[in-house]
Amino acid sequence: MPNVERKTPRVDGQSSNSGTPLAEMPVGNSAGMGTPLTEIHSKVRMPLTELPVGKTARVWALDGEPNLCSRLREIGFCESATIEKVSGRYTLLCQLCGTRIALSAGAAAHIVVELVA
């Protein structure tokens, strides 16, 4: 029987026997043997502050205090709404339902978006 080196996961997300992040290690699954985990989970989720300018995303979740989440929903940032980041880093300008809305980076950090292909 051949000597097989096993890669055991560590808490920091690296394999114990190499510097390869676990998300980049090939896995066997129904999507195909050896398919990297990052390709299987192709939906990229990030805070709105990290969305590149000009990209379109769908609101996946609001993560913050209930009062802030309620206010964001009132102005249109509800789950499954489609938004485009028009500009900004500290004050973000977004297009939402045909309307441009400015948000502080602090408020935008609580909006988790999913990149639309």
C-alpha positions as CSV (number, residue, x, y, z in Angstrom):
1,M,0.0,0.0,0.0
2,P,1.5,3.4,-1.0
3,N,2.4,5.9,1.7
4,V,-0.2,8.7,1.5
5,E,0.4,12.0,3.1
6,R,-2.8,13.3,4.8
7,K,-3.6,17.0,5.0
8,T,-5.4,17.7,8.3
9,P,-7.2,21.0,8.8
10,R,-6.0,23.6,11.3
11,V,-7.9,26.3,13.1
12,D,-6.2,29.0,11.0
13,G,-7.7,27.7,7.7
14,Q,-4.3,26.3,6.4
15,S,-3.5,22.7,5.9
16,S,-1.1,21.3,8.4
17,N,1.3,19.9,5.9
18,S,1.5,22.8,3.4
19,G,0.9,26.5,3.0
20,T,-2.2,25.9,0.8
21,P,-5.4,27.5,2.2
22,L,-8.1,24.9,2.7
23,A,-10.5,26.7,0.3
24,E,-8.0,26.2,-2.5
25,M,-7.4,22.5,-1.8
26,P,-9.1,20.1,-4.2
27,V,-12.0,18.2,-2.8
28,G,-13.9,15.2,-4.1
29,N,-17.6,15.8,-4.4
30,S,-20.6,15.6,-6.8
31,A,-19.4,18.7,-8.7
32,G,-16.3,16.7,-9.8
33,M,-13.3,15.1,-8.3
34,G,-10.5,17.6,-7.7
35,T,-12.7,20.7,-8.1
36,P,-11.4,23.6,-5.9
37,L,-13.8,24.6,-3.1
38,T,-13.8,28.2,-4.3
39,E,-15.3,27.1,-7.7
40,I,-18.0,25.0,-6.1
41,H,-19.3,27.9,-4.0
42,S,-19.2,30.5,-6.8
43,K,-21.5,33.0,-5.0
44,V,-19.2,35.7,-3.6
45,R,-20.5,37.5,-0.5
46,M,-19.0,40.6,0.9
47,P,-19.9,43.8,2.7
48,L,-21.1,46.5,0.4
49,T,-18.0,48.5,1.2
50,E,-15.9,45.9,-0.5
51,L,-18.0,45.7,-3.7
52,P,-16.0,47.1,-6.6
53,V,-17.3,50.3,-8.2
54,G,-19.5,49.6,-11.3
55,K,-20.4,46.1,-10.1
56,T,-23.9,44.9,-9.5
57,A,-24.9,42.8,-6.4
58,R,-28.0,41.5,-4.6
59,V,-28.5,42.3,-0.9
60,W,-28.1,38.9,0.9
61,A,-28.5,40.0,4.5
62,L,-28.4,43.0,6.8
63,D,-26.0,42.5,9.7
64,G,-26.3,45.1,12.5
65,E,-28.4,46.5,15.2
66,P,-32.2,46.2,14.7
67,N,-32.8,50.0,14.4
68,L,-30.1,50.3,11.7
69,C,-31.4,47.3,9.8
70,S,-35.0,48.6,10.0
71,R,-33.9,52.0,8.6
72,L,-31.9,50.4,5.8
73,R,-35.0,48.3,4.8
74,E,-37.1,51.5,4.9
75,I,-34.9,53.2,2.3
76,G,-34.9,50.1,0.0
77,F,-31.9,48.0,1.1
78,C,-34.0,44.9,1.8
79,E,-32.9,41.4,1.2
80,S,-32.8,40.4,-2.5
81,A,-32.8,44.0,-3.7
82,T,-30.4,44.6,-6.6
83,I,-27.9,47.4,-6.3
84,E,-25.0,48.9,-8.2
85,K,-22.1,50.6,-6.5
86,V,-21.7,53.9,-8.5
87,S,-18.7,55.4,-6.5
88,G,-17.2,56.0,-3.2
89,R,-15.0,54.6,-0.5
90,Y,-15.9,56.5,2.7
91,T,-19.3,57.7,1.4
92,L,-20.8,55.3,-1.0
93,L,-23.1,56.2,-3.9
94,C,-25.4,53.3,-4.9
95,Q,-28.1,52.9,-7.5
96,L,-31.1,51.1,-6.1
97,C,-34.5,50.8,-7.9
98,G,-33.6,53.7,-10.2
99,T,-32.6,56.0,-7.4
100,R,-29.1,57.0,-6.3
101,I,-28.6,56.8,-2.5
102,A,-25.5,57.9,-0.5
103,L,-24.5,55.8,2.5
104,S,-21.7,56.2,5.0
105,A,-19.1,53.4,5.0
106,G,-20.2,52.6,8.5
107,A,-23.8,51.9,7.4
108,A,-22.7,50.2,4.2
109,A,-20.5,47.8,6.2
110,H,-23.7,46.2,7.6
111,I,-25.1,45.3,4.2
112,V,-23.9,41.9,3.0
113,V,-24.2,41.6,-0.7
114,E,-23.8,38.7,-3.2
115,L,-22.1,39.5,-6.5
116,V,-24.4,39.1,-9.5
117,A,-22.8,37.3,-12.5
